[in-house]
Amino acid sequence: MLNVTWLYVGVLYAVAVWIARRWSAAACRRLSQGAGKPAHSEGFPWRVAALFYALVLIFLWRPMTQDYVNVPVDYLSRLPPWALVARGTTVNAEINDIPMQMIPWAHEVREQWKSLQFPLWNPTTASGSVLLANGQSAALSPLRMLALPLPLGDSFTAEAAMKMLIALTFTFLFCRRRGYSEVASATGAAAFGFSMFVIVWLHFPHATVAAYLPAVLLQIDLLAEKVTLGRFSFFAATWAVALFGGHPETALHIFVLAALMVMWIVAIERPFATWLGAGRFLGVLAGAMTVGALLAAPFFAPLIEALPKSLRYHLLQAHPSGIGFTDFQSSILLVQPGFFGVAPVDRSWGPAVAESICGFAGILGFAGWIALLLDAATTRRWRTREVFFVIATPLILAIILDWPLIGTAFNGLFSVAANARVRLLLCFVMAMQAAAAVDLAQRDRRRPLLIGIAVVASSLLVLMWTTDFPGAWARNNTILSMLPTLLVLALAVAIAMARRRRGLAAMLLLGAVVVELWSAGRAWNPVVPTESMYPETPLIRQLQTLRNSAPPNAPFRIVGLGPMLFPNTGALFGFEDIRSHDPMANGRYLGVLRALTGYDSEAYFAHWNNTKTRFLDFLNVKYLVAGPGVEMEDGERFPRVYDGNDGRIFQNLDALPRFFAARNVVLEFKEDLFVRRLINESDWAHTGVVKMLPVESDRMRQDLLAPRPPSTPDARVSMIEANGTSFRMRVHAPRYTLIVSSQPFWPGWQIRRNGRSVDPLTVNGAFLGFTIPPGDWDIHVFYFPASFYLGLAASLTTIAILIALSIRSRRTRTESPARSE
């Protein structure tokens, strides 16, 4: 199959660079004309853009040019049904969240966008759960939308390439803004763009958001220099797309570093003539961030609504997260991620896992930190931005390693975040100090760098000397992993000592930094054939046949027993599952499953094992998928409809429809009695248990709650049309009736009865229900979350205001010269 990912990404990057250069040149002309100076700006050089694209292309060569992907779908070879028909090896099992969460969610997002609908709801997990409000689906990420034309596997490669290019480009521009040479800036860009944080989390939303870190800081710098509408708007847009990336924790960490830098600019650098000017700068920044939040409101509003109701929130309330990996061995990985073996290929001792190794951006940054500290002490220039990065480094380390006071306070203040990932900030400040170190050497201020190199080299030697290796093999592996680091230090010495051809030495050093980072992280995301992307097995094809043969107005769900067809993986084939592997899943829904079926929702890989519970009927589970040789105790209830080497499929003959009329209504106000009543209930086909039941009349109360003779006719529910977010049905009710569904109750579900709104009820602890009076009714139940649409309105209104202000600003600039003439 022809893979045009390299061409597609190349064209997108070229267009982006062309637009940026034109915008930069135009902005520079306006500023220089206003100052009465000639306009000249090279902007972002094409040669640097070509270098960055070439580096990314080489790094992702096979997945960008051939029939390969670099997502770890080889992990599927461990899971049935795939493990039962094709044995294989897994290169990196640690990032199994990619094939088991990120790819299925991205698939669902892509399919809904391609169907020209907003990706708001995911019907394939936990009987239905939020999709857009699950930030890690990156449903509104511009990168995800740009990759829509490509196949699913190639889209992940394209997104990875774009993340790296964004990180490389804006780090380079930020370095150039500091006055560093082109080679020094490219070195800093490579140190961050290929840092272990970006590489380890390459296919996670963490890296999507992290890529915008240098862009955020660059825009702060530009606004500190001069406030213009263009800069204000670009900062707001940058902050919005960072939020759209889908990982608010990483956005929070970026905000922390940005806030520290702003305080440094205002209090230490003092570029403003008066405190009034400083206040105006702070006000502009606050306004830009507010506008950015408004632009991101279509994501942010549903997230805020969903988070308190999610499994993750409830787990954090019970078990607050700690920073983690704060021991001495983990601190070694900040300097040498391959010290305990190059993860994930030959890691064999020590804590080399994703969370601990993702803070490395090359050894040159550590030598640069010492060099910049010594240079500041020598020149007595303490108000520079370089000193800010020098001071920020130990503060970030204090958070990462949970030192007393600073680390404890930070983790207490941001306890809902995974603060081990503050390593992102360490990567960036180290990349900046690597760029500054090269620039120092090129400016003949070599002594601080030589001292820094000597200190770092000596520290590595002492570390090797004092470490108690488990054997000679471990020592040899560590030495081999350190060879690229030693090459970087050697070339750093060369550039500091060189009298001639210093530019060549600097280019070699840039190459060595790239080699050092690639050698540490290149194997982290394995390259596997595209055919490994969720191949169809006979069992999966049989499930598809069963689904396709079912009436379109009779939706049903499945459940896999144990690890069979693990949650989320069925989404690639359109199967709706009652299980969950999603931190944003409905906490109340999972609580009901835990209480009624024993489902261990707090287990990271939660398995369904209970086949006796009648709650399976209520949940609309039509088919159970099990491993080969598995038998059901109740063969009459669960006849086998498929038997193969890759597993068995059993049909549930008692599965209830998605919506049905409850003959009996049980009202219980007290929480403990309500839970007990749910646990003891077994007649789910005829009973609805509610905690609240608004009634309009005595007849309604009597019809719903009074015992009913067996001969009394029941209401009939006929499903007319059904899909994941919309159900149309016809209901004939001889009396007031409670309609019960197995659709989880969630804000945003709307009910229309003959076109008029009906208030939803929570039934059976976590599900959607409603009451209807006697008569014949057309019912429409659909998902229409007000939080998203209000956020969308706020975002579009903000965009319209910015466009109007931009047009007005252009007219003012055009009319001003005419008036002066």
C-alpha positions in Angstrom: 0.0 0.0 0.0 1.3 3.4 -1.0 2.2 5.5 2.1 2.1 9.2 1.4 2.4 10.3 5.0 5.8 11.8 4.3 4.4 13.9 1.4 1.3 14.9 3.3 3.2 16.1 6.4 5.8 17.8 4.2 3.2 19.8 2.3 1.4 20.8 5.6 4.7 21.9 7.2 5.8 23.8 4.1 2.5 25.7 3.9 2.7 26.5 7.7 6.2 27.8 7.3 5.3 29.9 4.3 2.3 31.4 6.1 4.4 32.1 9.2 7.2 33.7 7.2 4.7 36.0 5.4 3.0 36.9 8.6 6.3 37.5 10.3 7.6 39.7 7.5 4.4 41.7 7.4 4.4 42.2 11.2 8.1 43.2 11.1 7.4 45.8 8.4 4.5 47.3 10.4 6.7 47.5 13.5 9.7 49.0 11.7 7.6 51.5 9.8 6.1 52.6 13.1 9.6 53.1 14.5 10.9 54.8 11.4 13.4 52.1 10.7 13.9 49.9 7.6 12.1 46.6 7.7 14.2 43.4 7.6 13.5 40.0 9.0 14.6 36.6 7.8 11.9 35.0 10.0 12.2 31.2 10.1 14.8 30.2 7.5 13.8 27.6 4.9 17.1 25.8 5.4 16.3 25.2 9.1 12.7 24.1 8.3 14.2 21.6 5.8 16.7 20.4 8.5 13.9 19.8 11.0 11.7 18.0 8.4 14.6 15.8 7.4 15.3 14.9 11.0 11.7 14.0 11.7 11.5 12.0 8.4 14.6 10.0 9.3 13.3 9.4 12.8 10.0 8.1 11.4 11.3 6.8 8.1 9.5 3.5 7.8 6.1 4.5 9.2 6.2 7.7 7.1 7.3 6.1 3.8 6.4 2.4 3.9 3.6 0.0 5.0 4.4 0.3 8.7 3.1 2.1 11.8 5.0 3.1 14.9 2.2 2.4 17.4 2.5 -0.7 19.7 -0.3 -2.7 18.2 2.0 -5.7 18.6 0.6 -5.7 22.1 -2.6 -7.2 20.7 -0.7 -10.5 20.3 -1.0 -10.8 24.1 -4.8 -10.4 24.1 -7.5 -12.9 22.9 -8.8 -13.4 20.3 -5.6 -12.3 18.5 -3.3 -14.2 20.8 -5.2 -17.4 20.0 -4.7 -17.3 16.2 -1.3 -15.5 15.8 1.5 -15.6 18.3 3.9 -12.7 18.4 6.3 -10.7 20.5 5.7 -7.4 22.2 8.5 -4.8 22.0 7.1 -2.4 24.6 4.2 -3.6 26.7 4.5 -0.5 28.9 2.6 1.7 26.5 -0.3 -0.6 26.0 -2.6 2.4 26.6 -2.0 3.3 23.0 -3.6 0.3 21.4 -6.2 -0.1 24.2 -7.3 3.5 24.7 -5.7 6.1 22.4 -6.2 4.4 19.1 -9.8 3.2 19.7 -10.8 6.7 20.9 -9.1 8.3 18.0 -10.9 5.9 15.6 -14.3 6.8 17.2 -13.5 10.5 16.9 -12.4 10.1 13.3 -15.5 8.1 12.3 -17.8 10.7 13.8 -16.0 13.6 12.2 -16.2 11.8 8.8 -19.9 11.4 9.4 -20.1 15.1 9.8 -21.2 15.0 13.4 -19.5 16.3 16.5 -17.7 13.5 18.4 -19.5 14.0 21.7 -20.5 10.5 22.8 -18.8 7.1 22.6 -21.4 4.3 22.6 -18.7 1.6 22.5 -17.5 1.7 26.1 -19.2 1.4 29.5 -22.6 1.1 27.8 -22.0 4.6 26.5 -19.7 7.4 27.8 -18.4 10.8 26.9 -16.0 11.1 24.1 -15.1 14.8 23.6 -15.1 15.4 27.3 -12.6 12.6 27.6 -9.7 14.8 26.8 -7.4 12.0 25.7 -9.6 11.4 22.7 -8.2 14.8 21.4 -11.5 15.2 19.6 -10.9 18.9 18.9 -7.1 18.8 18.4 -6.2 20.5 15.1 -3.6 17.8 14.6 -6.2 15.1 14.8 -8.4 16.9 12.2 -5.4 17.6 9.9 -4.7 13.8 9.9 -8.3 12.8 9.0 -7.5 12.2 5.3 -5.0 9.5 6.2 -5.7 5.9 7.3 -5.9 5.4 11.1 -2.4 4.0 11.5 -0.8 6.6 9.3 -2.7 9.3 11.0 -0.9 8.5 14.2 2.4 8.8 12.4 1.4 12.1 10.9 0.3 13.5 14.3 3.6 12.3 15.8 5.6 14.1 13.1 3.6 17.3 13.4 4.1 17.3 17.2 7.9 17.0 16.7 7.9 19.7 14.1 5.9 22.1 16.2 8.2 21.5 19.2 11.3 21.9 17.0 10.1 25.0 15.2 8.9 27.0 18.2 11.9 26.1 20.4 14.2 27.3 17.6 12.2 30.6 17.4 12.3 31.1 21.1 16.1 30.5 21.2 16.6 32.9 18.3 14.5 35.4 20.2 17.1 35.1 23.0 19.8 36.1 20.5 21.4 32.6 20.2 23.1 31.7 17.0 21.3 29.6 14.4 23.2 26.4 15.2 22.9 26.9 18.9 19.1 27.5 18.5 18.8 24.4 16.3 20.7 22.4 19.1 18.2 23.6 21.7 15.3 22.8 19.4 16.6 19.2 18.8 17.1 18.8 22.5 13.5 19.5 23.2 11.9 18.2 20.1 13.5 14.8 20.5 13.5 14.9 24.3 12.5 11.8 26.2 9.2 13.4 27.2 8.2 14.0 23.6 9.4 10.6 22.4 8.0 8.5 25.3 4.6 10.2 25.2 4.7 10.6 21.4 1.3 9.1 20.7 -0.4 10.4 23.9 -2.1 13.8 24.3 0.7 14.6 26.8 3.1 15.2 23.8 0.4 17.0 21.8 0.1 19.7 24.5 3.8 19.7 25.4 4.7 20.6 21.8 3.1 24.0 22.3 5.2 24.9 25.4 7.9 26.9 23.5 5.1 28.6 21.5 3.4 29.8 24.7 6.7 31.2 26.1 7.5 32.8 22.8 4.2 34.7 22.7 4.8 35.9 26.3 8.1 37.3 25.1 6.6 39.0 22.1 3.8 40.6 24.2 6.4 41.8 26.7 8.1 43.6 23.9 5.0 45.1 22.3 1.3 44.5 22.6 -0.5 44.2 19.3 -3.8 42.7 18.4 -2.0 40.1 16.2 0.3 39.0 19.1 -2.6 39.0 21.5 -4.7 36.8 19.2 -1.9 34.4 18.4 -1.2 33.9 22.1 -4.9 33.2 22.8 -5.0 30.8 19.8 -1.8 29.0 21.0 -3.2 28.6 24.4 -6.5 27.3 23.0 -4.9 24.7 20.7 -2.8 23.6 23.7 -6.0 23.0 25.6 -7.5 21.2 22.6 -4.6 18.8 22.7 -6.5 16.9 25.4 -4.3 16.8 28.5 -5.2 19.5 31.0 -2.5 18.3 33.4 0.3 19.1 30.9 -1.4 22.4 30.1 -1.3 23.1 33.9 2.4 22.4 34.1 3.0 24.7 31.1 1.1 27.4 32.9 3.3 27.0 36.0 6.5 27.6 34.0 4.9 30.4 32.1 3.8 32.1 35.3 7.3 31.8 36.8 8.7 33.4 33.6 6.2 36.2 33.7 7.1 36.9 37.3 10.8 37.0 36.4 10.2 39.4 33.5 8.1 41.8 35.6 10.1 41.7 38.8 13.7 41.0 37.7 14.2 41.9 34.0 11.9 44.9 34.3 11.5 45.8 30.6 8.7 48.3 31.4 9.4 51.9 32.2 6.7 52.1 34.9 4.8 49.7 37.1 1.8 50.8 35.2 3.3 49.4 32.1 4.0 46.1 33.9 0.4 46.0 35.1 -0.8 46.6 31.6 1.4 43.7 30.4 0.0 41.4 33.1 -3.6 42.5 32.2 -3.0 41.7 28.6 -1.6 38.3 29.4 -4.6 37.5 31.7 -6.9 38.7 28.9 -5.2 36.6 26.3 -5.4 33.5 28.5 -9.1 34.2 29.1 -9.7 34.6 25.4 -7.8 31.4 24.8 -10.0 29.6 27.4 -13.1 31.0 25.6 -11.8 29.7 22.3 -11.3 26.3 23.9 -14.7 26.4 25.6 -16.2 23.6 23.4 -13.8 21.2 25.1 -13.3 22.9 28.4 -17.0 23.2 29.3 -17.9 19.5 28.8 -14.7 18.5 30.6 -15.5 20.6 33.7 -19.0 19.1 33.6 -17.8 15.5 33.2 -14.8 15.4 35.5 -16.6 15.3 38.9 -18.8 12.4 37.6 -15.9 10.4 36.3 -14.1 7.3 37.6 -10.8 9.2 37.8 -12.3 11.9 40.0 -13.8 9.4 42.4 -10.5 7.4 42.6 -8.5 10.5 43.3 -10.9 11.4 46.1 -10.2 8.0 47.7 -6.5 7.7 46.7 -4.8 11.0 46.0 -2.0 10.7 43.6 1.6 11.1 44.6 4.5 12.3 42.5 6.2 8.9 42.3 9.7 8.0 41.3 11.5 10.3 43.7 14.2 7.8 44.8 17.9 8.2 44.1 17.8 5.6 41.2 15.0 7.5 39.5 17.1 10.8 39.8 19.9 9.0 37.9 17.5 8.6 35.0 17.2 12.3 34.7 20.9 12.4 33.6 21.2 9.0 32.0 17.9 7.3 30.9 19.8 4.2 29.8 21.8 3.7 33.0 19.7 0.6 34.0 19.4 -0.6 30.4 17.9 1.1 27.4 14.2 1.0 27.9 12.2 -0.8 26.7 14.4 -3.2 24.8 17.0 -4.4 27.3 15.8 -2.8 30.6 16.6 -5.4 33.2 17.2 -3.6 36.5 16.3 -0.3 38.1 13.2 1.9 37.7 13.5 2.7 34.0 9.8 3.1 33.2 7.9 5.8 31.1 7.2 8.1 34.1 10.8 8.0 35.3 12.8 8.3 32.1 10.8 11.1 30.4 12.8 13.9 31.9 16.0 13.7 29.8 16.8 16.2 27.1 20.5 15.4 26.7 23.6 15.8 28.9 24.6 19.1 27.3 21.8 20.9 29.3 23.4 19.9 32.6 26.8 21.2 31.5 25.0 24.3 30.3 23.4 24.8 33.6 26.8 25.0 35.4 28.2 27.1 32.6 25.4 29.7 32.8 25.6 29.8 36.5 29.4 30.5 36.4 29.0 33.0 33.6 26.4 34.9 35.5 28.7 35.0 38.6 31.7 36.1 36.4 29.9 38.8 34.5 27.6 39.7 37.4 24.6 39.7 35.0 21.9 38.3 37.2 18.8 39.8 35.4 19.0 37.7 32.3 16.6 35.1 31.1 19.4 32.5 31.2 19.6 33.1 35.0 15.9 32.4 35.1 16.4 29.0 33.6 19.3 28.4 36.0 17.1 29.2 38.9 14.0 27.3 37.5 16.1 24.1 37.2 16.4 23.3 40.9 12.8 24.4 41.5 11.6 21.9 38.9 13.9 19.2 40.4 12.5 19.9 43.8 9.0 19.2 42.4 10.1 16.1 40.5 12.0 14.5 43.4 9.4 15.7 46.0 11.9 17.6 48.1 10.5 19.1 51.3 8.6 22.4 51.2 8.6 23.0 47.4 7.8 19.5 46.2 5.3 18.8 49.0 3.6 22.2 48.5 3.3 21.8 44.8 1.9 18.3 45.0 -0.5 19.3 47.6 -1.7 22.3 45.5 -2.1 20.2 42.3 -3.0 16.9 43.8 -5.3 16.0 41.0 -2.5 16.0 38.4 0.1 13.4 37.7 3.0 15.6 38.8 5.7 13.1 37.8 5.2 14.6 34.3 6.6 17.9 35.5 9.7 16.3 33.9 8.4 18.1 30.7 9.5 21.4 32.2 12.9 19.9 33.1 13.3 18.8 29.4 12.6 22.3 28.2 14.8 24.3 30.6 17.6 21.8 29.9 17.1 22.3 26.1 17.4 26.0 26.6 20.5 25.7 28.6 22.0 23.4 26.0 21.4 26.1 23.3 22.8 28.8 25.6 25.9 26.7 26.3 26.6 26.4 22.5 26.1 30.1 22.1 28.5 30.8 24.9 31.2 28.8 23.3 30.6 30.4 19.9 31.1 33.8 21.6 34.5 32.8 23.0 33.2 32.5 26.6 34.5 29.0 26.8 35.8 28.7 30.3 32.4 28.3 32.0 31.4 25.6 29.5 34.6 23.7 30.0 34.1 23.7 33.7 30.6 22.6 33.3 31.6 19.7 31.0 34.3 18.7 33.5 31.9 18.7 36.4 29.3 16.6 34.5 31.9 14.1 33.2 33.4 13.7 36.7 29.9 13.1 38.1 29.2 10.4 35.6 32.6 8.8 36.4 31.9 8.9 40.1 28.4 7.4 39.5 29.9 4.6 37.5 32.5 4.0 40.2 30.1 3.9 43.1 27.2 2.0 41.6 26.8 -1.6 42.7 26.0 -3.3 39.4 24.3 -6.7 39.5 26.9 -8.1 37.1 29.5 -7.3 34.4 26.7 -7.5 31.8 24.9 -4.6 33.5 28.0 -2.5 33.7 28.8 -3.1 30.1 25.2 -2.2 29.0 25.5 1.0 31.0 28.8 1.9 29.4 27.4 1.3 25.9 24.3 3.4 26.6 26.6 6.3 27.8 28.8 6.4 24.6 26.5 8.9 22.8 26.7 11.1 26.0 30.5 10.9 26.0 30.5 11.9 22.3 28.3 15.0 23.1 30.7 16.0 25.9 33.8 15.5 23.7 32.3 17.6 20.8 31.3 20.3 23.4 34.9 20.4 24.4 35.9 20.7 20.8 33.6 23.6 20.1 34.8 25.4 23.2 38.5 24.9 22.3 38.2 25.4 18.5 39.9 28.4 17.0 38.9 27.7 13.5 36.0 25.8 11.9 33.9 26.4 15.0 30.8 26.3 12.9 31.6 22.8 11.7 32.2 21.7 15.3 28.8 23.2 16.3 27.1 21.3 13.5 28.7 18.0 14.6 27.6 18.8 18.2 24.1 19.2 17.0 24.2 15.9 15.3 25.6 14.3 18.4 22.8 15.7 20.5 20.3 14.1 18.1 22.1 10.8 18.2 22.2 10.8 22.0 18.4 11.3 22.2 17.6 9.0 19.4 19.7 6.2 20.9 17.8 6.6 24.2 14.3 6.8 22.9 14.1 5.5 19.3 13.0 2.0 20.3 10.3 3.3 22.7 7.6 3.3 20.0 8.0 0.1 18.0 7.7 0.0 14.3 5.3 -2.8 13.2 3.6 -3.8 9.9 0.4 -2.0 9.2 -1.4 -5.4 8.9 -1.0 -5.6 12.7 -3.6 -2.9 13.2 -6.4 -4.9 14.8 -6.7 -7.7 12.3 -10.1 -9.4 11.9 -10.2 -12.9 13.3 -13.0 -15.4 12.5 -14.6 -14.6 15.9 -14.6 -10.9 15.1 -16.0 -11.5 11.6 -18.8 -13.7 13.2 -19.7 -10.9 15.6 -19.8 -8.5 12.7 -22.2 -10.9 10.8 -24.4 -11.1 13.9 -24.5 -7.4 14.2 -25.2 -6.8 10.6 -28.0 -9.3 10.6 -29.8 -7.7 13.5 -32.6 -5.2 12.8 -31.2 -1.6 12.7 -33.7 -0.6 15.3 -32.6 -3.2 17.8 -29.2 -2.2 19.1 -27.4 -4.6 21.4 -24.2 -4.8 23.4 -21.6 -7.4 24.0 -19.3 -8.4 26.9 -16.0 -10.3 26.8 -15.2 -12.6 29.7 -11.8 -12.1 31.3 -9.4 -10.4 28.8 -11.4 -11.5 25.8 -11.8 -8.6 23.2 -10.5 -6.2 25.8 -12.6 -3.0 26.4 -12.2 -0.3 23.8 -10.6 -2.7 21.3 -14.1 -3.7 20.0 -14.6 0.0 19.0 -12.5 -0.6 15.9 -15.3 -2.9 14.7 -18.3 -1.0 16.0 -19.1 -3.3 18.9 -20.8 -1.7 21.9 -19.3 -3.1 25.2 -20.6 -2.8 28.8 -17.1 -2.8 30.2 -14.7 0.1 30.6 -11.1 0.9 30.3 -11.4 4.7 30.6 -10.6 7.1 33.5 -13.5 9.3 32.3 -16.1 6.6 32.4 -19.3 7.3 34.4 -18.3 6.7 38.1 -21.9 6.0 39.1 -22.4 3.5 36.4 -19.3 1.6 37.4 -20.4 1.8 41.0 -23.6 0.1 40.2 -21.7 -2.7 38.3 -19.4 -3.1 41.2 -22.3 -3.4 43.7 -24.6 -5.6 41.6 -22.1 -7.8 39.7 -18.8 -7.7 41.5 -17.1 -5.9 38.6 -13.8 -4.6 39.9 -13.9 -1.1 38.4 -10.8 0.1 40.3 -8.6 -2.6 38.7 -6.5 -1.1 35.9 -7.4 -4.1 33.6 -10.9 -4.9 34.9 -12.3 -8.3 33.8 -15.9 -9.3 33.6 -16.4 -12.8 35.2 -20.0 -12.9 36.4 -22.2 -14.8 33.9 -25.0 -15.6 36.5 -26.2 -12.1 37.1 -29.5 -11.1 35.5 -28.1 -7.6 35.2 -26.6 -8.7 31.9 -30.1 -8.9 30.6 -30.9 -5.4 31.7 -27.7 -4.1 30.2 -28.9 -5.2 26.7 -26.0 -7.7 26.4 -26.9 -9.9 23.4 -23.7 -11.8 23.1 -21.0 -13.0 25.4 -17.5 -13.6 24.1 -15.3 -16.2 25.8 -12.1 -18.2 25.3 -11.9 -21.6 23.6 -13.4 -24.4 25.5 -15.4 -22.2 27.9 -18.8 -23.5 28.8 -21.8 -21.7 30.3 -23.5 -23.1 33.3 -26.9 -22.1 32.0 -26.8 -23.5 28.5 -30.4 -22.8 27.8 -30.0 -19.1 28.5 -26.7 -18.8 26.7 -26.7 -21.1 23.6 -23.4 -21.2 21.7 -23.5 -19.6 18.3 -19.8 -19.7 17.4 -17.0 -22.1 18.3 -13.5 -21.5 16.9 -9.8 -21.6 17.8 -10.0 -17.9 18.7 -12.9 -18.3 21.1 -16.6 -18.8 21.5 -19.7 -16.6 21.2 -22.8 -17.2 23.3 -26.2 -15.6 22.7 -28.2 -14.2 25.6 -31.7 -15.2 24.8 -33.0 -13.1 27.7 -31.4 -9.8 26.7 -33.8 -6.9 27.2 -34.2 -4.1 24.7 -32.5 -0.8 25.2 -35.8 0.9 26.3 -38.7 -0.9 27.8 -41.7 -0.3 30.1 -41.3 -1.3 33.8 -44.4 -3.0 35.2 -43.3 -2.4 38.8 -41.9 0.8 40.2 -40.0 0.7 43.5 -39.4 4.1 45.2 -36.8 4.2 48.0 -35.5 7.6 49.3 -32.8 6.4 51.8 -29.4 5.8 50.2 -28.5 2.6 52.2 -32.0 1.1 51.6 -31.9 2.1 48.0 -28.5 0.3 47.4 -29.7 -2.8 49.3 -32.9 -2.9 47.2 -30.8 -2.7 44.0 -28.5 -5.5 45.2 -31.4 -7.8 46.0 -33.4 -7.1 42.8 -33.4 -9.9 40.3 -36.5 -9.1 38.2 -34.9 -6.5 35.9 -37.3 -7.2 33.1 -40.3 -5.8 35.0 -38.9 -3.5 37.7 -37.5 0.0 37.9 -35.9 1.2 41.1 -35.9 5.0 41.7 -34.8 7.3 44.5 -36.9 10.2 43.2 -40.2 10.1 41.4 -42.0 13.5 40.8 -45.7 12.9 40.3 -48.4 15.3 39.0 -51.5 13.8 40.4 -52.9 11.0 42.7 -53.7 9.0 39.6 -50.1 9.1 38.5 -48.9 8.1 41.9 -51.4 5.3 42.0 -50.6 4.0 38.5 -46.9 4.0 39.1 -46.6 2.8 42.7 -49.7 0.7 43.5 -49.5 -3.1 43.1 -50.9 -4.0 39.7 -53.1 -7.1 39.0 -51.4 -9.6 36.6 -54.2 -9.1 34.0 -53.5 -5.3 33.7 -52.2 -4.6 30.2 -48.6 -3.2 30.0 -47.3 -0.4 28.0 -45.7 -1.3 24.6 -42.5 0.3 23.4 -41.6 0.0 19.7 -38.2 1.2 18.6 -38.4 3.0 15.3 -34.9 4.2 14.8 -31.7 3.8 16.9 -28.1 4.8 16.9 -25.5 5.6 19.5 -26.9 9.0 20.3 -30.5 9.0 19.1 -33.4 6.8 19.8 -36.9 7.2 18.3 -39.7 5.1 19.6 -43.5 4.8 19.7 -45.0 4.1 23.1 -48.6 3.0 23.7 -49.4 3.4 27.4 -52.7 2.3 29.0 -51.7 4.1 32.2 -48.9 6.2 33.6 -45.8 4.3 33.0 -42.1 4.4 33.8 -39.9 3.8 30.8 -36.6 2.3 31.8 -33.4 2.1 29.7 -29.9 0.7 30.0 -28.5 4.0 28.7 -26.3 5.5 31.4 -27.6 8.7 32.8 -25.4 11.6 31.9 -26.0 15.4 31.6 -26.9 16.2 28.0 -29.4 13.4 27.3 -32.7 15.0 26.2 -36.2 13.5 26.0 -39.0 14.8 23.7 -42.5 13.5 24.0 -44.5 14.5 21.0 -42.0 17.3 20.5 -42.2 18.6 24.1 -39.4 18.3 26.6 -39.6 15.7 29.4 -37.5 15.7 32.5 -35.3 12.6 32.7 -35.1 10.4 35.8 -32.3 8.3 37.2 -33.4 4.7 37.3 -31.7 1.6 38.7 -29.0 3.7 40.2 -27.3 5.1 37.1 -29.6 4.8 34.0 -31.9 7.0 32.0 -35.6 6.8 32.5 -38.8 8.9 32.2 -42.5 8.7 32.8 -45.3 9.0 30.3 -49.1 9.5 30.8 -51.7 7.3 29.2 -51.9 7.5 25.4 -49.9 7.0 22.3 -46.6 8.9 22.2 -43.7 9.6 19.8 -40.6 9.7 21.9 -37.2 11.0 20.9 -34.2 10.4 23.2 -31.1 12.0 22.0 -27.7 13.4 23.3 -27.4 17.2 23.1 -25.1 18.4 25.8 -25.7 22.1 26.5 -22.2 22.5 27.9 -20.7 21.8 24.5 -23.0 23.9 22.4 -22.8 26.9 24.8 -19.0 26.5 24.7 -19.2 26.4 20.9 -21.2 29.5 20.9 -18.8 31.3 23.2 -15.9 30.2 21.0 -17.5 31.3 17.7 -18.5 34.6 19.3 -14.9 35.2 20.5 -13.5 34.4 17.0 -16.0 36.8 15.4 -15.0 39.5 17.8 -11.3 39.0 17.1 -11.9 39.0 13.3 -13.9 42.3 13.7 -11.2 43.9 15.7 -8.6 42.8 13.2 -10.5 44.3 10.3 -11.0 47.5 12.3 -7.3 47.6 13.1 -6.3 47.2 9.4 -8.7 49.9 8.3 -7.2 52.2 11.0 -3.7 51.5 9.7 -4.8 52.0 6.1 -6.5 55.3 6.8 -3.8 56.8 9.0 -1.2 57.4 6.2 -4.0 58.9 4.0 -4.9 61.4 6.7 -1.3 62.3 7.3 -1.0 63.2 3.5 
